[in-house]
C-alpha cells in the first residue's frame, strides 16, 4: 500500500499530531504492517484514525 503521508500537509492538519496518534493506536501491533485509514476535515482540522485488521498472509 502506498503511503499517503504528504497528502495531509496541504489540508493544514498537523502531521506530527497525526503520526503521534497513529503510533499510539498501533503500538500493540509492533513489528507488523497495519493498514490505517485517516479521515480529516480541513475546515476544522479534526482527524480520525481507523486502524484496520493486519493481514495474516
Secondary structure per residue as TSV (DSSP state, phi and psi in degrees):
chain	resnum	aa	ss	phi	psi
A	1	X	-	360.0	132.4
A	2	X	-	-79.3	138.2
A	3	X	-	-71.9	141.6
A	4	X	-	-109.9	24.9
A	5	X	G	-55.6	-49.8
A	6	X	G	-75.2	-17.9
A	7	X	G	-65.1	-20.3
A	8	X	G	-75.3	-29.3
A	9	X	G	-52.9	-50.0
A	10	X	G	-63.0	-17.7
A	11	X	G	-79.6	-13.0
A	12	X	T	87.5	3.6
A	13	X	-	-72.6	138.7
A	14	X	-	-72.9	109.5
A	15	X	H	-60.3	-40.3
A	16	X	H	-60.7	-40.8
A	17	X	H	-62.6	-40.0
A	18	X	H	-65.6	-48.4
A	19	X	H	-62.0	-43.0
A	20	X	H	-60.9	-41.7
A	21	X	H	-66.2	-42.1
A	22	X	H	-63.2	-46.3
A	23	X	H	-59.9	-42.0
A	24	X	H	-64.0	-42.6
A	25	X	H	-78.9	-15.1
A	26	X	H	-112.4	6.6
A	27	X	G	-60.0	-26.6
A	28	X	G	-73.6	-11.6
A	29	X	G	-103.9	25.1
A	30	X	T	-50.6	130.0
A	31	X	T	91.0	-8.6
A	32	X	S	-107.2	153.4
A	33	X	-	-87.6	121.0
A	34	X	-	-120.5	124.5
A	35	X	-	-70.5	134.5
A	36	X	E	-131.0	135.0
A	37	X	E	-113.4	134.2
A	38	X	E	-120.4	124.4
A	39	X	E	-111.3	132.8
A	40	X	E	-135.7	152.5
A	41	X	E	-110.7	106.9
A	42	X	T	-64.3	-21.5
A	43	X	T	-74.9	-44.2
A	44	X	T	-96.5	-10.6
A	45	X	T	66.0	17.4
A	46	X	E	-86.3	146.8
A	47	X	E	-139.5	157.7
A	48	X	E	-133.3	135.7
A	49	X	E	-104.6	131.6
A	50	X	E	-120.4	113.5
A	51	X	E	-91.4	121.6
A	52	X	-	-90.7	170.3
A	53	X	-	-74.0	129.2
A	54	X	-	-64.1	149.4
A	55	X	-	-69.2	143.9
A	56	X	-	-97.9	-3.2
A	57	X	-	-85.5	360.0
